[in-house]
Amino acid sequence: MCGLCGEVRFDGGRPDLAAVERMTDRLAARGPDGRGLWSQGAAALGHRRLKIIDLSECGAQPMADPAGRITGVFNGCIYNYQELREELRGLGHSFFSASDTEVVLKAYQQWGTACVDRLYGMFAFVIVEQATGRTVLARDRLGVKPLYLAQAPGRLRFASSLPALLAGGGVDTSLDPVALHQYMSWQATVAPPRTVLAGVRKLPPATVRIVEPDGRHRDIRYWQPSYTRRDEYAHLGADDWRDAVLDALRTAVRRRMVADVPVGVLLSGGLDSSLIVALLADEGQRDLATFSVGFESEGGEEGDEFHYSDLVARHFGTDHHQLMVPSDRVSTALDAAIEAMSEPMTSHDVVAFHLLSEQVAKEMKVVQSGQGADEVFAGYHWYPDLAAVPRQREPEAYAETYFDRPHTDLTGILQPHVLPDHDVSGRFVREHMAHPGAETALDAALRLDTHVMLVDDPVKRVDNMTMDWGLEARVPFLDHELVELAAACPPELKLADGGKGVLKAAGREVLPAEVVDRPKGYFPVPAVKHMAGPVLERVREALSAPEARSRGVFQDAYVDRLLSAPDDHRTRRGANALWQVALLEIWLQTHGIR
């Protein structure tokens, strides 16, 4: 919905307003419809607005509530804001706007930091208490909306994107070796609070941070499903679970239609996005705008799934838009997509999302998207193997299945000055899986994938690529009530039918069988996956640049080996190893990091 930023001082000085203005301007793509700045005392806030709810200027930000002596900035959408507004009115609050931003401020006045428990939606917000000097930062339960932080002596800066923090200046841009280890182990995922830059952190999902005027802070983790079987569901059979999932998804999709502008759907033709279209049709949506993207074949691999997206569009009578992207357009679009990344992301469909978002943004401001279903409902092929291992072996089995490569391989890839002396990525997994809850091995894997890997790969990818064109993407499969339900669902129902069994059963109630029972697809971009000519040229250019040589992240012999056979070297999970190495370097150079 927007982009936010700001600075808070702890040393008695005034915030650097010029830096806040630069950060605000860097967020312009996320909010092309309005710009606002506010400063008082030790705090300054900046905001870029994308008008989706309350299109009037009454919804402009930063927004102050004089009665509560608080000022805030907000990014996202509160889907139950209308219900909360009526509840708050009953408690004596009055409203000057029809925006969900004002509801967040009034909710904070009424319930303090516990207000987040009542917010159904995706959000990141920062609220400054003018009387106490306290600053409160919060992020939604599944981390759909980002919030990056840069701490320096005497101050804290924050922004909706990492490039915005860089625009403010004064950021330590040295590489974080632990984050780099995770990047090379987990297909470019870096778990919060880290990023690949030592001087930038991110607020974890489902977290409220309370920052005192002297800089001390404490975090409140306000939500985490247990991933155990719950007594209230003990009586449910397979058909009951199917119906419960379908009802919860129907509610999630309905919630995400809340807007004062039209809402479309990114339709891949797979089960997940097709379910969204089907449920919206059931809700009476007519002439729903749907959008699909495809790419030219490369290396013998097909680059589109238009057969299925067209089938769904015809079946439900949508206003369908199909975008075919030639391979030469992919290479020219690479740099723009990488510039839009808050963190380096190697998944080749990032370019697809960026190109698709560019076209969709010409028609819509809001779309629903199917990300998250595979993690929430156990759709990936490795889950059955993980479910079969004893709990004590689960971390090792997860690493063997999910990691791109073991720690021992990294000793021949990374230079010693950026290589941790032990397997920090493996340790992270072991510690996460040892947390209380997670009744079975599969529960532990799904908890890790949903609350860490999903947040900082597919979810971040969709937010970055869509918001770079002022397009808001909403993800109903990450509705927190649906996630809670899925976490309690018996593992065997999720693993059934080749994965996502309970979701497929729900799909058969509303979709053509051909869509439900099709082979699993993905968002293919063959020109990147197979290092087609122009893409390879860009890779060679980046790896031979003076910045790459002086940075010295990767061992020369390893890079030379990759370049000698660009399409032959794959990680354990099938990713192109050269692209993984080159993408990091291209990202660093694109963002001016030397």
Disulfide bonds with the S-S distance in Angstrom:
none
